[in-house]
Amino acid sequence: MMIRKLCAAIAIAVLLAGCGKDGGPAVVPPPVALNSDAMGVFCGMNVMEHPGPKGQIITGGRIDPYWFTSARDAVAFSLMPDQPRDIKAIYVSDMAKAPSWNEPGETNWIDAHKALFVIGSRKQGGMGAAEAIPFGVRAAAEAFVAGNGGRIVGFAEIPPSYVLGSDVDQGATDASRPAK
């Protein structure tokens, strides 16, 4: 009986040792519900006081997520070389599930790498800047484009100049470009 327990403990230890840093499957932390304690990394303001989609980035070096008043800012943060590189997860508001633009929701998060983003639309983020509006469903993104302009791209297709520059990338605003 003692040998079985010892073998089971060793087997579990071996399995756990193979996860994570060695390139094996790592556990992705879940998103945190948006709450009144969430303060935007770039502006220092309460995230809930701004309309439009939000973002959060979870890293290995912090207990609490980095919060963003816009999905665009979360994407920008992930591209900045001077920001933490131990990113475990990036979540953005799924606007297909949001009650409204002014109330983007507290728990309707989607993995940013799986989201579809509308860029170059007429909608602006909470700070008046161009926004990258995330959706979990293509039909919702297409309906948004039909009413607000823009084009649909994946996370990796968002032009760095669109989220990092002070001016919107001209290619991102060209509504004549076909949606993917």
C-alpha positions in Angstrom: 0.0 0.0 0.0 2.8 2.4 0.9 4.6 1.6 -2.4 1.5 2.4 -4.4 1.2 5.8 -2.7 4.8 6.5 -3.3 4.6 5.6 -7.0 1.5 7.7 -7.4 3.2 10.7 -5.8 6.2 10.3 -8.0 4.0 9.9 -11.1 2.2 13.2 -10.3 5.4 15.0 -9.6 6.8 13.9 -13.0 3.7 15.0 -14.8 3.7 18.4 -13.1 7.4 18.9 -13.8 6.6 18.5 -17.5 4.1 21.3 -17.5 4.7 25.0 -18.1 8.2 26.3 -18.6 9.5 23.4 -20.6 7.1 24.1 -23.4 4.5 21.8 -22.2 0.9 22.9 -21.6 0.7 25.7 -19.1 -2.4 26.7 -17.2 -3.8 30.0 -18.5 -5.2 32.1 -15.6 -8.9 33.0 -15.9 -10.0 36.6 -16.3 -10.8 38.7 -13.3 -14.3 40.3 -13.1 -14.1 44.1 -13.7 -14.7 45.9 -10.4 -14.5 49.4 -8.9 -10.8 48.9 -7.8 -9.6 48.5 -11.5 -7.4 51.5 -12.4 -6.1 52.0 -15.9 -2.3 51.5 -16.3 -1.8 54.4 -18.6 -4.2 57.0 -17.2 -4.5 56.0 -13.6 -8.3 56.5 -13.8 -11.1 54.1 -12.8 -11.7 51.7 -15.7 -15.4 51.5 -15.1 -15.9 55.3 -15.6 -15.1 55.0 -19.4 -17.4 53.6 -22.1 -16.3 51.0 -24.7 -14.4 47.8 -24.5 -11.8 47.2 -21.7 -8.7 45.1 -21.4 -6.8 43.2 -18.7 -3.4 41.6 -18.9 -2.3 38.9 -16.4 1.4 38.4 -15.8 3.4 36.0 -13.8 4.9 38.8 -11.7 1.7 40.3 -10.3 -1.2 39.1 -8.3 -3.7 41.6 -9.8 -4.1 42.2 -13.6 -3.0 45.3 -15.4 -6.2 47.1 -16.3 -6.9 49.1 -19.4 -9.7 51.7 -20.1 -9.7 50.4 -23.7 -9.0 47.2 -25.6 -6.6 49.2 -27.8 -4.5 50.1 -24.8 -4.2 46.4 -23.8 -3.0 45.5 -27.3 -0.5 48.5 -27.2 0.8 47.4 -23.8 1.6 43.9 -25.2 3.7 45.4 -28.0 5.7 47.8 -25.9 9.3 46.5 -25.3 9.6 48.3 -21.9 6.5 46.5 -20.4 6.6 43.1 -18.7 7.2 40.1 -20.9 5.8 37.5 -18.6 2.3 37.8 -20.0 0.2 34.8 -19.1 -3.1 36.0 -20.6 -4.7 39.0 -22.4 -8.4 39.5 -22.1 -10.7 42.0 -23.7 -14.4 42.8 -23.4 -16.4 40.7 -25.8 -18.7 43.4 -27.2 -21.0 40.8 -28.7 -22.0 40.0 -25.1 -21.9 43.6 -23.8 -25.1 45.2 -22.5 -24.2 48.4 -24.4 -21.2 50.6 -25.4 -21.5 52.5 -22.2 -21.7 49.3 -20.1 -19.3 46.9 -21.7 -19.8 44.3 -19.0 -17.9 43.0 -16.0 -17.4 39.3 -16.8 -17.8 38.9 -20.6 -14.1 38.6 -21.3 -12.5 36.8 -24.3 -8.9 35.8 -24.9 -7.6 38.6 -27.1 -5.8 36.1 -29.4 -9.1 34.5 -30.2 -11.1 37.7 -30.6 -12.0 39.4 -33.9 -11.3 43.2 -33.7 -13.0 46.0 -35.7 -10.5 48.7 -36.4 -11.0 52.0 -38.2 -14.6 52.4 -37.3 -16.4 55.6 -36.3 -16.6 54.5 -32.7 -14.0 56.0 -30.3 -12.7 54.6 -27.1 -13.4 56.2 -23.7 -10.5 58.6 -24.0 -11.5 59.8 -27.5 -8.9 57.7 -29.4 -9.5 55.2 -32.2 -10.6 51.9 -30.7 -9.9 48.2 -31.5 -13.4 46.7 -30.8 -13.3 43.0 -29.9 -16.0 40.5 -30.7 -16.2 36.8 -30.0 -18.6 36.2 -32.9 -17.9 37.1 -36.5 -21.6 37.9 -37.2 -21.6 40.5 -34.4 -18.4 42.1 -35.8 -19.8 42.2 -39.3 -23.0 43.8 -38.0 -20.9 46.4 -36.1 -18.9 47.2 -39.3 -22.2 47.6 -41.3 -23.3 50.3 -38.9 -20.1 51.9 -37.9 -17.6 51.2 -40.7 -14.1 49.7 -40.2 -12.7 46.3 -41.0 -12.3 43.0 -39.1 -8.9 41.7 -38.2 -7.4 39.2 -35.8 -5.1 40.2 -32.9 -1.9 39.6 -34.8 -3.2 41.6 -37.8 -3.8 44.8 -35.8 -1.2 47.3 -37.2 1.2 48.4 -34.4 0.8 52.0 -35.7 -2.9 51.7 -35.0 -2.5 51.1 -31.3 0.9 52.7 -30.7 0.7 55.8 -32.8 -0.9 59.1 -32.0 -2.7 59.1 -35.4 -4.7 56.2 -36.8 -2.9 54.2 -39.5 -4.5 55.2 -42.8 -4.8 51.6 -43.9 -6.8 50.8 -40.8 -9.4 53.4 -41.7 -9.9 52.5 -45.3 -13.5 51.2 -45.2 -13.2 50.1 -48.8 -10.9 47.3 -47.9 -12.8 44.0 -47.7 -13.5 42.5 -44.3 -11.8 39.2 -43.7 
